[in-house]
Amino acid sequence: MIHPTCDELTHGNFNRYELVIAIAKSARLVTDEYVAQRNRAQKMIDDRQTEHTLAQLISPEYRDQKAVKIAIHRLEDGEYKIVRRSDDEE
């Protein structure tokens, strides 16, 4: 990962391990959003509610980019935030 750098994403508050875990969890959320969107689109096609193809019904963001890249951009844009758990929460 060249851009954004780890320091740009974490502002020096988290280490690389914490960043990787946060991005992995965020990418899982993105994947879940994609699967839900794809299922809704497939149901519309199966019920003959639309003439569009599956690719046309899925958001270009999910269709054209990998989940990890989307998660990194969302973290960079502030949509996702890294939250450190305290020891008593674990």
C-alpha positions in Angstrom: 0.0 0.0 0.0 1.7 3.2 -1.2 -1.0 5.7 -0.8 -2.4 6.6 1.6 0.4 5.8 4.0 -0.2 4.2 7.4 0.5 7.5 9.1 -2.0 9.3 6.9 -4.7 6.8 7.8 -4.0 6.6 11.5 -2.6 10.0 12.2 0.1 8.3 14.3 -2.5 7.0 16.8 -2.5 3.3 15.9 0.2 0.8 14.9 0.2 -1.1 11.6 -1.3 -4.2 13.2 -4.3 -2.2 14.4 -4.7 -0.6 11.0 -4.7 -4.0 9.2 -7.3 -5.4 11.6 -9.5 -2.3 11.1 -9.2 -2.4 7.3 -10.0 -6.2 7.3 -13.1 -5.6 9.4 -14.1 -2.7 7.3 -13.6 -4.7 4.1 -15.9 -7.4 5.6 -18.6 -4.7 6.0 -18.1 -3.7 2.4 -18.4 -7.3 1.3 -21.6 -7.7 3.3 -23.1 -4.5 1.6 -22.2 -5.9 -1.8 -23.8 -9.3 -1.1 -27.0 -7.6 0.1 -27.1 -5.4 -2.9 -26.5 -8.3 -5.3 -29.2 -10.4 -3.6 -31.7 -7.5 -4.0 -30.8 -7.1 -7.6 -31.0 -10.9 -8.3 -34.4 -11.0 -6.7 -35.6 -8.1 -8.9 -34.4 -10.0 -12.0 -36.0 -13.2 -10.9 -39.3 -11.5 -10.2 -39.1 -9.7 -13.6 -39.3 -6.3 -11.9 -36.6 -4.9 -14.2 -35.0 -5.2 -17.6 -31.5 -4.3 -16.3 -28.7 -6.7 -16.0 -27.2 -7.7 -12.7 -24.1 -5.6 -13.4 -26.3 -2.5 -14.1 -28.2 -2.9 -10.8 -25.0 -3.1 -8.6 -23.3 0.1 -7.6 -20.2 0.8 -9.6 -18.2 1.3 -6.4 -18.8 -2.3 -5.4 -18.6 -3.6 -9.0 -15.4 -1.9 -10.0 -13.2 -2.0 -6.9 -12.0 -4.5 -4.4 -13.4 -4.4 -0.9 -10.1 -3.7 0.7 -9.5 -0.6 -1.5 -13.0 0.7 -0.7 -12.4 0.2 3.0 -9.1 2.1 2.8 -10.8 5.0 1.0 -13.6 5.1 3.5 -11.1 5.1 6.4 -9.2 7.9 4.7 -12.4 9.9 4.0 -13.6 9.5 7.6 -16.6 7.3 6.9 -14.9 4.6 9.1 -13.0 5.3 12.2 -10.6 3.1 14.2 -11.7 2.7 17.8 -9.4 1.1 20.4 -11.1 -1.1 22.9 -10.2 -0.7 26.5 -8.9 -3.8 28.4 -12.0 -4.2 30.4 -14.2 -4.6 27.3 -12.4 -7.7 26.1 
